[in-house]
Amino acid sequence: MNAHAARAHMTIGDVLGRLRGDFPDITISKIRFLEAEGLIEPDRTPSGYRKFSHADVERLRFILAAQRDQYLPLRVIKEQLAARDHGTDPAPRAPRTLVAADGTTTGPDVRLTRGQLIDGAGIDPGLLSQLEEYGLIRRIGNHYDGEALAIARTAAALGSFGFEGRHLRAVKAAADREIGLIEQAVAPLLRQRSPGAHGRAEETAREIAALSVKMHAALVSSGLRESLNG
């Protein structure tokens, strides 16, 4: 890499394009959240726009990989980054063990203790209590599943924009309504006695859910465009 390339600056959109191949769930909100938490410090133009360097992108790769592969909380990742910044190798850490019912460490069957969920999502116990109070996260017996981890991480990212658990009740209500519609759509399949009917119902439900998410995103995007440009 020549000196000019090393100094090249990228927009936040450029950064998304570089990272999404390895981290498809990365969003602008996630990058802003990591900046708010002090893990990255991109330069700014005089007008306030972020300017990312190649070093910033590699730093983001390190953070995202540590979260995805080792389930490290942000506190520990920040310690490791500080060690790297001072030219010392961070102490190696074994991957966090999230014990699933079938012995795997990913997927809907993941079993998390309360402490593992809090650390894995990088949230405080108070936020988890709020999410449980408003029905966004439910404990299954004595553990939480992988979906709870995804919800907690998303809630943490939204928290950087001032959202609290109580603000997410509308999101939960909308999701419940969508679930009801999907259940109605697949009910005829579930009543069938033919082999594979239940599997077809599950596949159909997943497909409808994916389309529903796309529709929701498009409607929100359209509504915001009209509001912001109106």
Secondary structure, DSSP 8 states (H G I E B T S, - for coil): --HHHHH--B-HHHHHHHHTTT-TT--HHHHHHHHHTTS---EE-TTS-EEB-HHHHHHHHHHHHHHHHH---HHHHHHHHHHHHTT------------BTTS-SSSTTB-B-HHHHHHHHT--HHHHHHHHHTTSS--BTTBB-HHHHHHHHHHHHHHTTT--GGGGHHHHHHHHHHHHHHHHHHHHHHH--STTHHHHHHHHHHHHHHHHHHHHHHHHHHHHHHHHH-
